[in-house]
Amino acid sequence: MIGFIQVLLTFVAIGLLIFMIMKKAYAPMSLLALGFVILFFWSLLTGQSIMGEESVGNWFLDIFEFMKSYFCSQYIGLGMILLPLMGFTRYMNHIHATEMLTSLCSKPLQKIKNPYVIVGCTVILGALLEIAIPSHTGLSVLLIITLFPVLRSCGISKLTAAAAILLGGAMDLGPAAPMPIYGLSEIHSSMTAAEYFIRLQIPISTLPILLSAVLCAVVNWKWDQKTDYLAERPETDQIPYTAIGVPKFYALFPLIPLVFIIIFSKLVIASIVISVCAAVFISLFICTTIEIIRSHSIIQSMDATKTFFEGMGDGYTVTIVLIAAASVFAGALQKIGGLTVLAELIAKTPLNGMIVFAIIGLLGMFIIIFTGSPNAGMAPFTDSILNLINTYHIMPEIALLPIQLSMGYGRVLSPIGSAVLTVASMIDVDIIELVKRNIIPVGGAYLLNIIIAVIL
């Protein structure tokens, strides 16, 4: 009976979420309200406190404590990655560094007659950068700062550029990627994350990445045709760099955080690894120092940094609040456990081993789509994966691949995923329209991943 209640509450919650999205209700409060309703009815029906041993002494008040803990964790964790990046974006615009980067890069790129070739290359570039920058949200924001203006200057629509940026960093590749590390530890693998990346991820993921790049270009071309963007595309002539009013080397400023993060990572200088937040503040100090030298005015240059902190403030009200509210909903959905019940049922299905793993991968993707959390997609299946590995005598790491890859793909299709929410809010596009553009590329890449895994 408890299992039925768990599943029922889960589907009711997902149904309400879809309804709220379709009605375009104010997202942060809608997600908080849904999270509260889920937790309230779960506590009421089960007679249990949602906080367990950490209860404050009243099951009703525990709901708000639960919401507070999730809200704060997002602000302290992801918020301290995204807010400095958003502030840096505003500062780069203010000192015309982004404009200079766009002006210098757009000229050679505009010689490519079909801009959708650039779209496909963007996906591949994102996959390569993800090896050094394992945070999907962090990488997406860095590319919005550096690459998005260039793509727009080449006549590529907002939605197409954003879809390519999100898709590129979706596969969780590399020795530092969190999901493979988590998955390998859960299946008690003797293989290191680096070995897993070299022996399995590279050979199995290369073709799906190329396929997703091609599909992203073709599908978004069709979407742009459907929305008449191709007919209405504005002229892509840029202001000459000489008219921007800053030196040409200012074009390098938006790239500084990206360079620092790549250099001081496990792939280059493994002995020194810095955070995204630290890289942004180093970049801010470098740019401000150069501004002081160029303008010969400390006061004027210091005043300009006000835009950095204004950008952080706007990022909090528009993006971080939304991500935190989504995490409350996702946490509530995980807590009631309905998706875990479904996972256990599927794991008992008497089918071929790899087919079962493919189905588990799809369910994991479904979980992430409606929770936005990769860990939420993997956690319900841990015991089932171990049992199936023993039953079908499948190499554990091969079995992990379709599930791990589905976790990454699910983030691109999640309307409450942090990367999607952040990108959509930064460039002001509709979340559902953005998600729709990656459904076919994700589906094609996932199917090819399964086929390659079965062959191996």
KAMOCOR-V709341 format. One record per residue. N is the residue number from 1. RES is the residue in three letters. SS is DSSP state (@ for helix, = for strand, . for the rest). NEAR is the number of other C-alpha atoms within 10 Angstrom. D_LAST is the distance of its C-alpha to the last C-alpha in whole Angstrom. Layout:
n=N res=RES ss=SS near=NEAR d_last=D_LAST
n=N res=RES ss=SS near=NEAR d_last=D_LAST
This chain:
n=1 res=MET ss=. near=5 d_last=41
n=2 res=ILE ss=@ near=13 d_last=40
n=3 res=GLY ss=@ near=15 d_last=37
n=4 res=PHE ss=@ near=11 d_last=38
n=5 res=ILE ss=@ near=16 d_last=40
n=6 res=GLN ss=@ near=21 d_last=37
n=7 res=VAL ss=@ near=18 d_last=35
n=8 res=LEU ss=@ near=13 d_last=39
n=9 res=LEU ss=@ near=21 d_last=40
n=10 res=THR ss=@ near=20 d_last=36
n=11 res=PHE ss=@ near=14 d_last=36
n=12 res=VAL ss=@ near=12 d_last=40
n=13 res=ALA ss=@ near=20 d_last=39
n=14 res=ILE ss=@ near=17 d_last=36
n=15 res=GLY ss=@ near=12 d_last=39
n=16 res=LEU ss=@ near=15 d_last=41
n=17 res=LEU ss=@ near=21 d_last=39
n=18 res=ILE ss=@ near=14 d_last=38
n=19 res=PHE ss=@ near=12 d_last=42
n=20 res=MET ss=@ near=16 d_last=43
n=21 res=ILE ss=@ near=17 d_last=41
n=22 res=MET ss=@ near=10 d_last=42
n=23 res=LYS ss=. near=9 d_last=45
n=24 res=LYS ss=. near=11 d_last=45
n=25 res=ALA ss=. near=12 d_last=47
n=26 res=TYR ss=. near=11 d_last=47
n=27 res=ALA ss=@ near=18 d_last=44
n=28 res=PRO ss=@ near=19 d_last=44
n=29 res=MET ss=@ near=14 d_last=47
n=30 res=SER ss=@ near=20 d_last=45
n=31 res=LEU ss=@ near=26 d_last=42
n=32 res=LEU ss=@ near=20 d_last=45
n=33 res=ALA ss=@ near=15 d_last=46
n=34 res=LEU ss=@ near=23 d_last=43
n=35 res=GLY ss=@ near=25 d_last=42
n=36 res=PHE ss=@ near=19 d_last=46
n=37 res=VAL ss=@ near=17 d_last=46
n=38 res=ILE ss=@ near=21 d_last=43
n=39 res=LEU ss=@ near=28 d_last=44
n=40 res=PHE ss=@ near=19 d_last=47
n=41 res=PHE ss=@ near=14 d_last=46
n=42 res=TRP ss=@ near=20 d_last=44
n=43 res=SER ss=@ near=19 d_last=46
n=44 res=LEU ss=@ near=13 d_last=49
n=45 res=LEU ss=@ near=11 d_last=47
n=46 res=THR ss=@ near=12 d_last=46
n=47 res=GLY ss=. near=10 d_last=49
n=48 res=GLN ss=. near=11 d_last=47
n=49 res=SER ss=. near=22 d_last=47
n=50 res=ILE ss=. near=24 d_last=44
n=51 res=MET ss=. near=19 d_last=44
n=52 res=GLY ss=@ near=10 d_last=44
n=53 res=GLU ss=@ near=8 d_last=46
n=54 res=GLU ss=@ near=11 d_last=47
n=55 res=SER ss=. near=16 d_last=49
n=56 res=VAL ss=. near=14 d_last=52
n=57 res=GLY ss=. near=11 d_last=54
n=58 res=ASN ss=. near=10 d_last=54
n=59 res=TRP ss=@ near=20 d_last=51
n=60 res=PHE ss=@ near=16 d_last=52
n=61 res=LEU ss=@ near=14 d_last=52
n=62 res=ASP ss=@ near=21 d_last=49
n=63 res=ILE ss=@ near=23 d_last=47
n=64 res=PHE ss=@ near=15 d_last=49
n=65 res=GLU ss=@ near=17 d_last=48
n=66 res=PHE ss=@ near=20 d_last=44
n=67 res=MET ss=@ near=21 d_last=44
n=68 res=LYS ss=@ near=14 d_last=46
n=69 res=SER ss=@ near=11 d_last=43
n=70 res=TYR ss=@ near=19 d_last=41
n=71 res=PHE ss=@ near=21 d_last=43
n=72 res=CYS ss=@ near=12 d_last=44
n=73 res=SER ss=@ near=13 d_last=40
n=74 res=GLN ss=@ near=20 d_last=39
n=75 res=TYR ss=@ near=18 d_last=42
n=76 res=ILE ss=@ near=10 d_last=42
n=77 res=GLY ss=. near=10 d_last=38
n=78 res=LEU ss=. near=17 d_last=37
n=79 res=GLY ss=@ near=22 d_last=40
n=80 res=MET ss=@ near=17 d_last=41
n=81 res=ILE ss=@ near=20 d_last=38
n=82 res=LEU ss=@ near=26 d_last=39
n=83 res=LEU ss=@ near=23 d_last=43
n=84 res=PRO ss=@ near=24 d_last=43
n=85 res=LEU ss=@ near=27 d_last=41
n=86 res=MET ss=@ near=28 d_last=43
n=87 res=GLY ss=@ near=23 d_last=46
n=88 res=PHE ss=@ near=28 d_last=45
n=89 res=THR ss=@ near=24 d_last=44
n=90 res=ARG ss=@ near=23 d_last=48
n=91 res=TYR ss=@ near=25 d_last=49
n=92 res=MET ss=@ near=25 d_last=47
n=93 res=ASN ss=@ near=16 d_last=49
n=94 res=HIS ss=@ near=16 d_last=52
n=95 res=ILE ss=. near=22 d_last=52
n=96 res=HIS ss=. near=19 d_last=51
n=97 res=ALA ss=@ near=26 d_last=48
n=98 res=THR ss=@ near=25 d_last=45
n=99 res=GLU ss=@ near=21 d_last=48
n=100 res=MET ss=@ near=30 d_last=48
n=101 res=LEU ss=@ near=23 d_last=44
n=102 res=THR ss=@ near=24 d_last=44
n=103 res=SER ss=@ near=23 d_last=47
n=104 res=LEU ss=@ near=17 d_last=45
n=105 res=CYS ss=@ near=17 d_last=42
n=106 res=SER ss=@ near=21 d_last=42
n=107 res=LYS ss=@ near=17 d_last=44
n=108 res=PRO ss=@ near=10 d_last=42
n=109 res=LEU ss=@ near=16 d_last=39
n=110 res=GLN ss=. near=18 d_last=41
n=111 res=LYS ss=. near=10 d_last=41
n=112 res=ILE ss=. near=12 d_last=38
n=113 res=LYS ss=. near=10 d_last=39
n=114 res=ASN ss=. near=12 d_last=36
n=115 res=PRO ss=@ near=18 d_last=36
n=116 res=TYR ss=@ near=24 d_last=33
n=117 res=VAL ss=@ near=14 d_last=31
n=118 res=ILE ss=@ near=21 d_last=32
n=119 res=VAL ss=@ near=26 d_last=31
n=120 res=GLY ss=@ near=23 d_last=27
n=121 res=CYS ss=@ near=17 d_last=28
n=122 res=THR ss=@ near=27 d_last=29
n=123 res=VAL ss=@ near=26 d_last=25
n=124 res=ILE ss=@ near=24 d_last=24
n=125 res=LEU ss=@ near=17 d_last=27
n=126 res=GLY ss=@ near=23 d_last=26
n=127 res=ALA ss=@ near=28 d_last=22
n=128 res=LEU ss=@ near=15 d_last=24
n=129 res=LEU ss=@ near=18 d_last=27
n=130 res=GLU ss=@ near=25 d_last=25
n=131 res=ILE ss=. near=22 d_last=23
n=132 res=ALA ss=. near=23 d_last=27
n=133 res=ILE ss=. near=28 d_last=28
n=134 res=PRO ss=. near=22 d_last=26
n=135 res=SER ss=. near=21 d_last=29
n=136 res=HIS ss=@ near=26 d_last=28
n=137 res=THR ss=@ near=24 d_last=31
n=138 res=GLY ss=@ near=22 d_last=33
n=139 res=LEU ss=@ near=24 d_last=31
n=140 res=SER ss=@ near=27 d_last=32
n=141 res=VAL ss=@ near=24 d_last=35
n=142 res=LEU ss=@ near=24 d_last=35
n=143 res=LEU ss=@ near=23 d_last=34
n=144 res=ILE ss=@ near=23 d_last=37
n=145 res=ILE ss=@ near=23 d_last=39
n=146 res=THR ss=@ near=23 d_last=38
n=147 res=LEU ss=@ near=22 d_last=36
n=148 res=PHE ss=@ near=23 d_last=37
n=149 res=PRO ss=@ near=21 d_last=41
n=150 res=VAL ss=@ near=24 d_last=40
n=151 res=LEU ss=@ near=26 d_last=38
n=152 res=ARG ss=@ near=18 d_last=41
n=153 res=SER ss=@ near=21 d_last=43
n=154 res=CYS ss=. near=27 d_last=41
n=155 res=GLY ss=. near=21 d_last=41
n=156 res=ILE ss=. near=26 d_last=38
n=157 res=SER ss=. near=20 d_last=39
n=158 res=LYS ss=@ near=17 d_last=39
n=159 res=LEU ss=@ near=23 d_last=36
n=160 res=THR ss=@ near=23 d_last=34
n=161 res=ALA ss=@ near=26 d_last=34
n=162 res=ALA ss=@ near=27 d_last=34
n=163 res=ALA ss=@ near=27 d_last=31
n=164 res=ALA ss=@ near=29 d_last=29
n=165 res=ILE ss=@ near=30 d_last=30
n=166 res=LEU ss=@ near=30 d_last=28
n=167 res=LEU ss=@ near=29 d_last=25
n=168 res=GLY ss=@ near=28 d_last=25
n=169 res=GLY ss=. near=31 d_last=25
n=170 res=ALA ss=. near=30 d_last=23
n=171 res=MET ss=. near=31 d_last=19
n=172 res=ASP ss=. near=27 d_last=20
n=173 res=LEU ss=. near=28 d_last=19
n=174 res=GLY ss=. near=26 d_last=20
n=175 res=PRO ss=. near=21 d_last=21
n=176 res=ALA ss=. near=21 d_last=24
n=177 res=ALA ss=. near=21 d_last=23
n=178 res=PRO ss=@ near=16 d_last=24
n=179 res=MET ss=@ near=22 d_last=21
n=180 res=PRO ss=@ near=26 d_last=19
n=181 res=ILE ss=@ near=18 d_last=21
n=182 res=TYR ss=@ near=15 d_last=23
n=183 res=GLY ss=@ near=21 d_last=19
n=184 res=LEU ss=@ near=19 d_last=19
n=185 res=SER ss=@ near=14 d_last=22
n=186 res=GLU ss=@ near=17 d_last=22
n=187 res=ILE ss=. near=18 d_last=19
n=188 res=HIS ss=. near=11 d_last=21
n=189 res=SER ss=. near=15 d_last=18
n=190 res=SER ss=. near=12 d_last=19
n=191 res=MET ss=. near=14 d_last=17
n=192 res=THR ss=. near=13 d_last=19
n=193 res=ALA ss=@ near=24 d_last=19
n=194 res=ALA ss=@ near=16 d_last=19
n=195 res=GLU ss=@ near=13 d_last=16
n=196 res=TYR ss=@ near=22 d_last=14
n=197 res=PHE ss=@ near=22 d_last=15
n=198 res=ILE ss=@ near=13 d_last=15
n=199 res=ARG ss=@ near=12 d_last=12
n=200 res=LEU ss=@ near=16 d_last=10
n=201 res=GLN ss=@ near=23 d_last=12
n=202 res=ILE ss=@ near=13 d_last=13
n=203 res=PRO ss=@ near=12 d_last=10
n=204 res=ILE ss=@ near=21 d_last=9
n=205 res=SER ss=@ near=23 d_last=13
n=206 res=THR ss=@ near=13 d_last=14
n=207 res=LEU ss=@ near=15 d_last=14
n=208 res=PRO ss=@ near=22 d_last=15
n=209 res=ILE ss=@ near=26 d_last=18
n=210 res=LEU ss=@ near=17 d_last=19
n=211 res=LEU ss=@ near=20 d_last=19
n=212 res=SER ss=@ near=26 d_last=21
n=213 res=ALA ss=@ near=28 d_last=23
n=214 res=VAL ss=@ near=19 d_last=24
n=215 res=LEU ss=@ near=21 d_last=24
n=216 res=CYS ss=@ near=28 d_last=26
n=217 res=ALA ss=@ near=26 d_last=29
n=218 res=VAL ss=@ near=17 d_last=29
n=219 res=VAL ss=@ near=18 d_last=29
n=220 res=ASN ss=@ near=24 d_last=32
n=221 res=TRP ss=@ near=19 d_last=34
n=222 res=LYS ss=@ near=14 d_last=34
n=223 res=TRP ss=@ near=18 d_last=35
n=224 res=ASP ss=@ near=19 d_last=38
n=225 res=GLN ss=@ near=13 d_last=39
n=226 res=LYS ss=@ near=10 d_last=40
n=227 res=THR ss=. near=10 d_last=41
n=228 res=ASP ss=. near=11 d_last=44
n=229 res=TYR ss=@ near=15 d_last=42
n=230 res=LEU ss=@ near=16 d_last=42
n=231 res=ALA ss=@ near=9 d_last=46
n=232 res=GLU ss=@ near=10 d_last=47
n=233 res=ARG ss=. near=12 d_last=45
n=234 res=PRO ss=. near=14 d_last=48
n=235 res=GLU ss=. near=9 d_last=49
n=236 res=THR ss=. near=14 d_last=46
n=237 res=ASP ss=. near=13 d_last=49
n=238 res=GLN ss=. near=15 d_last=49
n=239 res=ILE ss=. near=13 d_last=53
n=240 res=PRO ss=. near=11 d_last=53
n=241 res=TYR ss=@ near=17 d_last=52
n=242 res=THR ss=@ near=11 d_last=56
n=243 res=ALA ss=@ near=8 d_last=57
n=244 res=ILE ss=. near=15 d_last=55
n=245 res=GLY ss=. near=10 d_last=57
n=246 res=VAL ss=. near=17 d_last=55
n=247 res=PRO ss=. near=13 d_last=53
n=248 res=LYS ss=@ near=15 d_last=50
n=249 res=PHE ss=@ near=10 d_last=49
n=250 res=TYR ss=@ near=20 d_last=49
n=251 res=ALA ss=@ near=23 d_last=45
n=252 res=LEU ss=@ near=14 d_last=44
n=253 res=PHE ss=@ near=22 d_last=45
n=254 res=PRO ss=@ near=27 d_last=42
n=255 res=LEU ss=@ near=19 d_last=39
n=256 res=ILE ss=@ near=18 d_last=41
n=257 res=PRO ss=@ near=22 d_last=39
n=258 res=LEU ss=@ near=22 d_last=36
n=259 res=VAL ss=@ near=13 d_last=36
n=260 res=PHE ss=@ near=19 d_last=38
n=261 res=ILE ss=@ near=21 d_last=34
n=262 res=ILE ss=@ near=19 d_last=32
n=263 res=ILE ss=@ near=16 d_last=34
n=264 res=PHE ss=. near=18 d_last=35
n=265 res=SER ss=. near=19 d_last=31
n=266 res=LYS ss=. near=18 d_last=29
n=267 res=LEU ss=. near=15 d_last=28
n=268 res=VAL ss=. near=13 d_last=31
n=269 res=ILE ss=. near=11 d_last=34
n=270 res=ALA ss=. near=10 d_last=32
n=271 res=SER ss=. near=8 d_last=35
n=272 res=ILE ss=. near=10 d_last=37
n=273 res=VAL ss=. near=16 d_last=35
n=274 res=ILE ss=. near=14 d_last=37
n=275 res=SER ss=. near=14 d_last=37
n=276 res=VAL ss=@ near=23 d_last=37
n=277 res=CYS ss=@ near=19 d_last=40
n=278 res=ALA ss=@ near=16 d_last=42
n=279 res=ALA ss=@ near=19 d_last=40
n=280 res=VAL ss=@ near=23 d_last=42
n=281 res=PHE ss=@ near=15 d_last=45
n=282 res=ILE ss=@ near=15 d_last=45
n=283 res=SER ss=@ near=21 d_last=45
n=284 res=LEU ss=@ near=23 d_last=48
n=285 res=PHE ss=@ near=12 d_last=50
n=286 res=ILE ss=@ near=13 d_last=49
n=287 res=CYS ss=@ near=22 d_last=50
n=288 res=THR ss=@ near=19 d_last=53
n=289 res=THR ss=@ near=14 d_last=54
n=290 res=ILE ss=@ near=14 d_last=54
n=291 res=GLU ss=@ near=20 d_last=55
n=292 res=ILE ss=@ near=15 d_last=58
n=293 res=ILE ss=@ near=12 d_last=59
n=294 res=ARG ss=@ near=12 d_last=59
n=295 res=SER ss=@ near=11 d_last=61
n=296 res=HIS ss=. near=11 d_last=63
n=297 res=SER ss=. near=11 d_last=63
n=298 res=ILE ss=@ near=14 d_last=62
n=299 res=ILE ss=@ near=10 d_last=63
n=300 res=GLN ss=@ near=12 d_last=62
n=301 res=SER ss=@ near=20 d_last=58
n=302 res=MET ss=@ near=13 d_last=58
n=303 res=ASP ss=@ near=9 d_last=59
n=304 res=ALA ss=@ near=15 d_last=56
n=305 res=THR ss=. near=21 d_last=54
n=306 res=LYS ss=@ near=14 d_last=55
n=307 res=THR ss=@ near=19 d_last=53
n=308 res=PHE ss=@ near=22 d_last=50
n=309 res=PHE ss=@ near=17 d_last=51
n=310 res=GLU ss=@ near=16 d_last=52
n=311 res=GLY ss=@ near=19 d_last=48
n=312 res=MET ss=@ near=22 d_last=47
n=313 res=GLY ss=@ near=17 d_last=50
n=314 res=ASP ss=@ near=16 d_last=49
n=315 res=GLY ss=@ near=22 d_last=45
n=316 res=TYR ss=@ near=18 d_last=46
n=317 res=THR ss=@ near=10 d_last=48
n=318 res=VAL ss=@ near=15 d_last=45
n=319 res=THR ss=@ near=23 d_last=42
n=320 res=ILE ss=@ near=27 d_last=42
n=321 res=VAL ss=@ near=19 d_last=44
n=322 res=LEU ss=@ near=25 d_last=42
n=323 res=ILE ss=@ near=28 d_last=39
n=324 res=ALA ss=@ near=26 d_last=41
n=325 res=ALA ss=@ near=26 d_last=42
n=326 res=ALA ss=@ near=32 d_last=38
n=327 res=SER ss=@ near=26 d_last=37
n=328 res=VAL ss=@ near=26 d_last=40
n=329 res=PHE ss=@ near=32 d_last=39
n=330 res=ALA ss=@ near=25 d_last=35
n=331 res=GLY ss=@ near=20 d_last=36
n=332 res=ALA ss=@ near=28 d_last=38
n=333 res=LEU ss=@ near=26 d_last=35
n=334 res=GLN ss=@ near=20 d_last=33
n=335 res=LYS ss=@ near=17 d_last=37
n=336 res=ILE ss=@ near=23 d_last=37
n=337 res=GLY ss=. near=19 d_last=34
n=338 res=GLY ss=@ near=21 d_last=33
n=339 res=LEU ss=@ near=25 d_last=30
n=340 res=THR ss=@ near=23 d_last=29
n=341 res=VAL ss=@ near=17 d_last=30
n=342 res=LEU ss=@ near=17 d_last=28
n=343 res=ALA ss=@ near=21 d_last=25
n=344 res=GLU ss=@ near=17 d_last=26
n=345 res=LEU ss=@ near=11 d_last=27
n=346 res=ILE ss=@ near=18 d_last=24
n=347 res=ALA ss=@ near=20 d_last=22
n=348 res=LYS ss=. near=12 d_last=24
n=349 res=THR ss=. near=12 d_last=23
n=350 res=PRO ss=. near=9 d_last=22
n=351 res=LEU ss=. near=11 d_last=19
n=352 res=ASN ss=. near=10 d_last=15
n=353 res=GLY ss=@ near=18 d_last=13
n=354 res=MET ss=@ near=20 d_last=11
n=355 res=ILE ss=@ near=14 d_last=14
n=356 res=VAL ss=@ near=19 d_last=16
n=357 res=PHE ss=@ near=26 d_last=14
n=358 res=ALA ss=@ near=25 d_last=14
n=359 res=ILE ss=@ near=17 d_last=18
n=360 res=ILE ss=@ near=26 d_last=19
n=361 res=GLY ss=@ near=27 d_last=17
n=362 res=LEU ss=@ near=21 d_last=20
n=363 res=LEU ss=@ near=23 d_last=23
n=364 res=GLY ss=@ near=31 d_last=22
n=365 res=MET ss=@ near=29 d_last=22
n=366 res=PHE ss=@ near=20 d_last=26
n=367 res=ILE ss=@ near=28 d_last=27
n=368 res=ILE ss=@ near=29 d_last=27
n=369 res=ILE ss=@ near=23 d_last=28
n=370 res=PHE ss=@ near=25 d_last=31
n=371 res=THR ss=@ near=28 d_last=31
n=372 res=GLY ss=. near=31 d_last=30
n=373 res=SER ss=. near=24 d_last=29
n=374 res=PRO ss=@ near=23 d_last=25
n=375 res=ASN ss=@ near=17 d_last=26
n=376 res=ALA ss=@ near=22 d_last=28
n=377 res=GLY ss=@ near=32 d_last=24
n=378 res=MET ss=@ near=27 d_last=23
n=379 res=ALA ss=@ near=15 d_last=25
n=380 res=PRO ss=. near=22 d_last=26
n=381 res=PHE ss=. near=26 d_last=22
n=382 res=THR ss=@ near=15 d_last=22
n=383 res=ASP ss=@ near=13 d_last=24
n=384 res=SER ss=@ near=17 d_last=22
n=385 res=ILE ss=@ near=23 d_last=18
n=386 res=LEU ss=@ near=16 d_last=19
n=387 res=ASN ss=@ near=15 d_last=21
n=388 res=LEU ss=@ near=19 d_last=18
n=389 res=ILE ss=@ near=20 d_last=15
n=390 res=ASN ss=@ near=11 d_last=18
n=391 res=THR ss=@ near=10 d_last=18
n=392 res=TYR ss=@ near=11 d_last=15
n=393 res=HIS ss=. near=11 d_last=14
n=394 res=ILE ss=. near=14 d_last=11
n=395 res=MET ss=. near=11 d_last=10
n=396 res=PRO ss=@ near=19 d_last=13
n=397 res=GLU ss=@ near=21 d_last=11
n=398 res=ILE ss=@ near=19 d_last=8
n=399 res=ALA ss=@ near=25 d_last=11
n=400 res=LEU ss=@ near=24 d_last=13
n=401 res=LEU ss=@ near=24 d_last=11
n=402 res=PRO ss=@ near=26 d_last=12
n=403 res=ILE ss=@ near=28 d_last=16
n=404 res=GLN ss=@ near=26 d_last=16
n=405 res=LEU ss=@ near=26 d_last=16
n=406 res=SER ss=@ near=30 d_last=18
n=407 res=MET ss=@ near=31 d_last=21
n=408 res=GLY ss=@ near=25 d_last=21
n=409 res=TYR ss=@ near=29 d_last=21
n=410 res=GLY ss=@ near=30 d_last=24
n=411 res=ARG ss=@ near=32 d_last=26
n=412 res=VAL ss=@ near=33 d_last=27
n=413 res=LEU ss=. near=28 d_last=28
n=414 res=SER ss=. near=24 d_last=30
n=415 res=PRO ss=. near=28 d_last=34
n=416 res=ILE ss=. near=29 d_last=34
n=417 res=GLY ss=. near=25 d_last=32
n=418 res=SER ss=@ near=27 d_last=33
n=419 res=ALA ss=@ near=26 d_last=32
n=420 res=VAL ss=@ near=27 d_last=33
n=421 res=LEU ss=@ near=24 d_last=36
n=422 res=THR ss=@ near=25 d_last=37
n=423 res=VAL ss=@ near=23 d_last=36
n=424 res=ALA ss=@ near=23 d_last=38
n=425 res=SER ss=@ near=17 d_last=41
n=426 res=MET ss=@ near=18 d_last=41
n=427 res=ILE ss=@ near=13 d_last=41
n=428 res=ASP ss=. near=11 d_last=43
n=429 res=VAL ss=. near=15 d_last=41
n=430 res=ASP ss=. near=14 d_last=40
n=431 res=ILE ss=@ near=20 d_last=37
n=432 res=ILE ss=@ near=15 d_last=36
n=433 res=GLU ss=@ near=14 d_last=36
n=434 res=LEU ss=@ near=24 d_last=34
n=435 res=VAL ss=@ near=20 d_last=31
n=436 res=LYS ss=@ near=16 d_last=31
n=437 res=ARG ss=. near=23 d_last=30
n=438 res=ASN ss=. near=23 d_last=27
n=439 res=ILE ss=@ near=17 d_last=26
n=440 res=ILE ss=@ near=14 d_last=24
n=441 res=PRO ss=@ near=24 d_last=23
n=442 res=VAL ss=@ near=26 d_last=21
n=443 res=GLY ss=@ near=15 d_last=20
n=444 res=GLY ss=@ near=15 d_last=19
n=445 res=ALA ss=@ near=23 d_last=17
n=446 res=TYR ss=@ near=25 d_last=15
n=447 res=LEU ss=@ near=14 d_last=14
n=448 res=LEU ss=@ near=18 d_last=12
n=449 res=ASN ss=@ near=22 d_last=11
n=450 res=ILE ss=@ near=23 d_last=10
n=451 res=ILE ss=@ near=14 d_last=9
n=452 res=ILE ss=@ near=15 d_last=6
n=453 res=ALA ss=@ near=19 d_last=5
n=454 res=VAL ss=@ near=15 d_last=5
n=455 res=ILE ss=@ near=6 d_last=4
n=456 res=LEU ss=. near=9 d_last=0
